[in-house]
Amino acid sequence: MQVHLKVLRSVPPPPPPPTEKQAAESLLPMLNQARWLKETQRLDALPLVHRPFIAGLVITYVFDFPHHRAYVNVDMLAQIMDRPEITFDMIHEYALENLRKRTTSRNYEAHGLRDKTMIVCETYDGYAATRILLPDLMDKWSRRIPGRMLIGIPNRDFLIAFSNRNPAHVAAIAGQVRRDAAQRDHPLCADLLVWQDGKIREYRPKQ
């Protein structure tokens, strides 16, 4: 019993609940597969807040606290939107702005030259792929890559952007994206996407 009590006394107390400001600053968007969302909705848990994206993906929202992550469900959303001037679009933009503040040039690296230029974001924080939702960042990258900018997001923690001008290079990366989407944790999209007219779209290569 004495040993048990000693161990209990050595365990640090739980952290205090976050303040309203801390909770607001921790709100972030997160990409998930739509089929993952359907599986979660089959459980008895409250439905998660989300909005559709492309290529079988949805945008979900989380409170990313230092010691845990909590998905935003419909009850949480109702509490956030307890004032009539607050809209879901405003919450979405707020989450994007929080992600933008967490994104610096240290989060990604450029490799290669000319039509083999690649920009890679591999952060292991769950939000690497979600950074494709930042149009200012995608536009910045596209100006460094010749031709059209293709994008791969095989899982949450990896994002690659590269040029469409070298067919062999495109085929090699597309193959790796498919393999990673099938084998890695938290898979997202096995197909390539493209930055076109200021938006992320599904890539349809010419046959």
Secondary structure as GFF3:
##gff-version 3
##sequence-region A 1 207
A	DSSP	alpha_helix	2	10	.	.	.	ID=ss1
A	DSSP	alpha_helix	20	26	.	.	.	ID=ss2
A	DSSP	beta_strand	27	33	.	.	.	ID=ss3
A	DSSP	alpha_helix	34	41	.	.	.	ID=ss4
A	DSSP	beta_strand	50	52	.	.	.	ID=ss5
A	DSSP	beta_strand	57	64	.	.	.	ID=ss6
A	DSSP	beta_strand	69	71	.	.	.	ID=ss7
A	DSSP	alpha_helix	74	80	.	.	.	ID=ss8
A	DSSP	alpha_helix	88	101	.	.	.	ID=ss9
A	DSSP	three_ten_helix	105	107	.	.	.	ID=ss10
A	DSSP	beta_strand	108	111	.	.	.	ID=ss11
A	DSSP	three_ten_helix	114	116	.	.	.	ID=ss12
A	DSSP	beta_strand	118	121	.	.	.	ID=ss13
A	DSSP	three_ten_helix	129	133	.	.	.	ID=ss14
A	DSSP	alpha_helix	135	142	.	.	.	ID=ss15
A	DSSP	beta_strand	149	155	.	.	.	ID=ss16
A	DSSP	beta_strand	158	163	.	.	.	ID=ss17
A	DSSP	alpha_helix	167	183	.	.	.	ID=ss18
A	DSSP	beta_strand	193	196	.	.	.	ID=ss19
A	DSSP	beta_strand	199	202	.	.	.	ID=ss20
###
